[in-house]
Amino acid sequence: MTPEQNKRAVSEAWKAFASRDPQRIRAVFTDDAEWLAPKDNATGVALGFTDHMIGPDTIVRFLVEEFPKLFVSDVSVQFSHVYCDGDTVILEERMQAMLANGRHYDNDYCFIFELLEGRIARVREYMDTQKGRRSVIGDLPADLRAAGPAPAVPA
């Protein structure tokens, strides 16, 4: 597929995600698709959900059932840049929403989509994890922020 077709496939996938239609979302992924987010990211922690989703069924469940539990209203996504090299599309975006805890969420993301014949085979997701944690979970107590890294535990 051409770079423009691959960029369009990612844009259409994002529209499918927003639709919350399980069949439409499932159709944009390969049968062995994976979605990787930073370990212990705030969304995964708050929802008790994995940061490494394997298979379209897990990804669809997250987008249709889990995501709306945390991001409850006013979800908006603005793309800032879309780049393509072969079957890899890089998307920079800003997401804003109202959270279940009443806080406003505002964070920048970078997604790397690996496509196979126009369908998503792998997603790698990056964001400001500390900013996300402050919005979703809140600040760490002052005594923990000042403590620095935890000491190593002897074996």
N, C-alpha and C positions, 0 to 999 in steps of 0.2 A: 504494500500500500504506500501511497505517497505521504510525505510529511503532512500535507494539508488534510488528507483523509484520516491520518492517525490523530491529529489534533482535533478534528471534528468528532472522531469516535470517543475521545475523552470528554469533550464537551457534552456530547449526547449521553454519555454514561452519568455525568454529573446531574443532568436533567432527570435521568432514571432514578438516581439516588433520592432526589428531592420529591419524586412522585410517591415514594413509599409503597410502590406497587411491586410485590415480591417477584412476579413473573418478569416484569420489565427489567428489574435490577438483575435478576439471575441471568438474563439473556446477554448481558454485557461482559460476563465472566467466562473464562474457560472452566472446564470441569475440575481442573486441579489448581485453581487460582489460590493465591495467598495474599494476605494484607498484613504488613508488619508496621507497627507503631513503636515508639520508644517504650522500653520496658518501664513499668510502673508509672505510665502517664496518668494524669489526673482522671481522664474519662474512664480508662480501664479500671483504675482503683475505685472510683466512686460507684461504678456499676458492677464491680466484681467480675469483670469480663477480661478475656485474654488480650494481650497486645500482639499476638500472632494468630490471626484468623486463617484457618486452612479450609478451603472448599467453599463454593458459592453458598451452600446452605448456612454456614456459620456467618459469612459476610452479610447475607440477606437478613438473617436474624438480628445481627447487630444494627444494621441500618433501619430496619422496619420496626423492631420491637424495643431494643435497648436504647439507641440514640435518643428517641423522643422522651424517654424517662428523665433524662438529664437536661437536654436542650429543649425546653418545653414550649417556647414561642419566639416569634420574631427572628427566626433563623434567616440570616442573609449571608450570601457568599459573593465576594467580588474577586474576579480573576484579575491579577495584575500583569502576569507574564505567562506565556505558554511557549515552550521550546520543543523542538523535535529533532532527534537524530536517529534515523532508521526507524526501528520499532519501539523506541523509547521516547516518551513524552514527559516533560518536566513542567509542572504547573505550580505557580506561586499564587496564593490567594489569601484573602483576609476573611475570617468568619466571625460573625457577631450573632449573639442570641441572648435570650433570657433563660437563666438556669432555674432548675427546680428549687434551689435555695434562695431565689429572689435576686441574686446578683446578676449583673450584666457581664457577659462573656465577650471578649474581643481579643483575637489572637491571629497571628500570621502563620501560614503553613507553606510547606513545600512538599509536593507529592511527586514521586517518580513512578510512572506507569510503564510497565513492560507489556507490550501488546503482542498477540499472536493472531495473525489473520484478522485484525480489527477488533479482537476481544481482549479483555484485560486478563493477563496471566499472573501478574504480580504487581502489588502496590507497596511502595515504601513511603511512609508518612513521617514528616519531621515538623516540629513546632517548638515554640518557646515553652518548654515543659514547666519551668518555674512560674511563668505568668499564668499558664493554665491551672497549675496547682493552687495558686493564690485565689483565682476566681472560683474554682470548683470546690476546693477543700478549705482554703483559708491559709493565713500565715502560720508558720511555725511559732511556738512560744519563744519569747526573747531569749530565754536561757538555752534553748536548743540552737537558735540561729547563731549565737555567739560561741558555742562550744566547738565549732569546726567539725572536721570529719571524726567519725567514731573510731576509737582505738581498735587495733587489730586484736582479735581474740586468740589467745595461745591455743595451739593444737593439743 
